[in-house]
């Protein structure tokens, strides 16, 4: 993936079994637990390109969130703040070679950031 590509979409759910049945039946998504990411089932669309995760729904995460691949989360967060955005969740490590963060644009839209490679 290149800087600026949408790389992942998280969908907040309360019941993983119900969500798995719904999305796999409706769209033909393959949904499975991935070693190292237990409790966060990953989905993949039939095109084998689009994908994401079924994440726990909570008060701060109630709508699907797209993640954009960036070369540097630190630089992107700084640029977002300079442009009127807000950091909602600072840079956090996923694996030894990948990180994520969440920002809000000036209109209040939530965007996830992804840097690195999960090797998945």
Secondary structure, DSSP 8 states (H G I E B T S, - for coil): --TT-EEEEEEEES-HHHHHHHHHHHH--EEE--TT-TTS-EEE-TTSS-EEEEEE-BTTB-S-EEEEE-S-HHHHHHHHHHTT-EEEEEEEEEETTEEEEEEE-TT--EEEEEEE----
